[in-house]
Amino acid sequence: VQLQASGRGLVHPGGSLRLSCAASGFIIIFNDMGWYRQVPGKQRELVATLSSNGITNYVDSVKGRFTISRDNAKNTVYLQMNTLKPEDTAVYYCNALSGRVPKYNNWGQGTLVTVSS
């Protein structure tokens, strides 16, 4: 299993960024998927989920600003992030979910998002 997150960038507050997560070794449409983020010294936080039947959920801090989606043909999950805030600065990862628990131990390198003026 491999999870390759990409789309890193430095954006100003209020800006937008789209992250991608290409999965291999499993098929995302048969799995619940999640985007996590982590800042140094803090636990990894689950911020967005997309169930296998298309239901999305978001942590309150990103609700209305982030959108999780997937491209089944590309076996890729996306995170569209709008109206970014400095507190969104983190390394972002994706993973499949078993319940609300990450399914795979191989997180990949993640992708760094920096929101700063």
C-alpha positions in Angstrom: 0.0 0.0 0.0 1.2 3.5 -0.9 -0.4 6.8 -0.2 1.3 9.7 -2.0 0.0 13.2 -1.0 0.9 16.2 -3.1 0.0 19.8 -3.7 2.1 21.4 -1.1 2.4 25.2 -1.1 2.7 28.5 0.6 -0.5 30.6 0.4 -1.7 33.8 1.8 -4.6 33.8 4.3 -7.8 33.6 2.3 -6.2 31.7 -0.5 -7.0 28.3 -1.8 -5.1 25.0 -2.5 -6.0 21.6 -3.7 -4.3 18.5 -2.3 -4.2 15.2 -4.0 -3.6 11.7 -2.6 -2.8 9.0 -5.0 -3.4 5.5 -3.6 -2.0 2.3 -4.7 -2.3 -1.3 -3.4 -6.0 -0.8 -2.6 -9.1 0.6 -4.3 -10.4 3.8 -2.7 -14.0 3.4 -3.8 -14.3 0.3 -1.6 -12.9 2.2 1.4 -13.8 5.1 3.6 -11.1 7.7 3.1 -9.8 10.5 5.3 -7.5 13.6 5.2 -5.5 14.2 8.3 -3.2 17.0 9.3 -0.4 17.3 11.8 1.6 20.2 13.3 4.8 19.7 15.2 4.2 18.7 18.8 0.5 17.8 18.2 -1.3 14.6 17.4 -2.5 13.9 13.9 -6.0 15.3 13.4 -8.7 13.8 11.2 -10.2 16.8 9.3 -12.3 15.3 6.5 -13.8 11.9 5.7 -15.4 10.5 2.6 -17.3 7.2 3.0 -17.4 4.6 0.3 -21.0 5.5 -0.4 -20.1 9.2 -0.8 -21.0 10.7 2.6 -18.6 13.5 3.7 -17.9 14.8 7.2 -15.6 17.5 8.4 -14.2 18.7 11.7 -15.9 22.0 12.7 -12.7 24.1 12.1 -12.8 23.3 8.4 -16.5 22.9 7.7 -17.6 25.1 4.9 -14.1 25.7 3.7 -12.7 22.3 2.8 -14.2 19.7 0.4 -13.1 16.1 0.1 -13.7 14.3 -3.1 -12.3 11.4 -5.1 -11.6 10.4 -8.7 -12.3 6.7 -8.9 -10.6 6.3 -12.3 -7.4 7.8 -10.9 -7.8 6.1 -7.5 -7.1 9.5 -6.0 -8.6 11.5 -3.2 -8.6 15.3 -3.2 -8.9 18.0 -0.6 -10.0 21.4 -1.9 -9.1 24.0 0.7 -10.6 27.5 0.5 -10.4 30.5 2.7 -7.3 29.2 4.2 -6.2 30.5 7.7 -2.8 30.5 9.3 -4.1 27.8 11.7 -4.5 25.5 8.7 -0.7 25.3 8.4 0.3 21.7 8.8 1.5 18.6 7.0 -1.5 16.9 5.4 -1.8 13.1 4.9 -4.5 10.8 3.7 -5.4 7.3 4.7 -8.1 4.8 4.4 -10.3 4.4 7.4 -11.6 1.5 9.5 -14.3 3.2 11.4 -12.5 6.4 12.4 -9.1 4.6 12.8 -6.5 4.9 10.1 -6.3 1.6 8.2 -2.7 1.6 7.0 0.6 2.2 8.8 2.3 3.6 5.7 1.4 7.3 5.8 3.8 8.5 3.2 5.6 11.8 3.5 2.5 13.9 3.5 2.4 17.4 1.9 3.2 20.7 3.7 0.7 23.5 3.6 1.8 26.9 4.9 -0.6 29.7 5.3 1.1 33.0 6.0 1.1 36.6 5.0 
